[in-house]
Amino acid sequence: MTALILALVAGAVIGLALGGLGGGGSVLAVPALIYLLGFTTAEATTASLVIVTLTSVTALTGHARDGNVAWRTGLLFAAAGIVPAMAAGAVAGHLPQALLTIAFSVIAALAALRMLRPARTAPDSGARIDPIRAGAVGAGLGAVTGFLGVGGGFLAVPALVGVLRLPMRRAVGTSLLVITINSLAALGARAGTGTHLDWAVVAPFTAAAMLGAWDGKRLARKVRGGTLQRVFAWVLLAVAVFMFADVLV
């Protein structure tokens, strides 16, 4: 199987994850680029930010049109997390890659297990979001995602659902806003680092992901929120176990 075909298939799967689940793009893109396409860790993390940013914007447009984006909450999340993400990222640069991978897999597994618990979210009745609480959660999320070097959607959805009590569909759309802003900030921080990207692979990967995002958005409208939550949780758990095992082997 050629690199082009692998890029198209992986991109389509990641697009479905972002469009339908509101997260999982970074956590799926980085392993795919490393294990399937032979990218180095630095190349994979940078390329995944390009892919996830463009795909998130595509998916966000559809969710916003359907009214599934809590703009105020999402902006508070993203704004509060920018500085902690930069600080945590600076610390992470001095730590062994194996330690970061283990931390990544543990946090992803905990997020997955939390989402597998019975949902207790309140209906979306237009209740006001406490800006202090949203900002505090966003800052913590930014610190964790900066430390792990990913977009953060796989943690944003559980936080929006479990902490701020957003219904799953609204959490999906709002997380895409957070992912877009966080990924753009991370790309800006990486500008000028000289990381080489193979655009013959990255471009079709991104195109397939953007097309997959539209299908994922349509899927999100047809499937119950609880089902989406369980699918998202199992995907997270599978990736967490694989990455943890890869470090130990």
Order of alpha helices (4+ residues) and beta strands (2+ residues): alpha-alpha-alpha-alpha-alpha-alpha-alpha-alpha-alpha-alpha
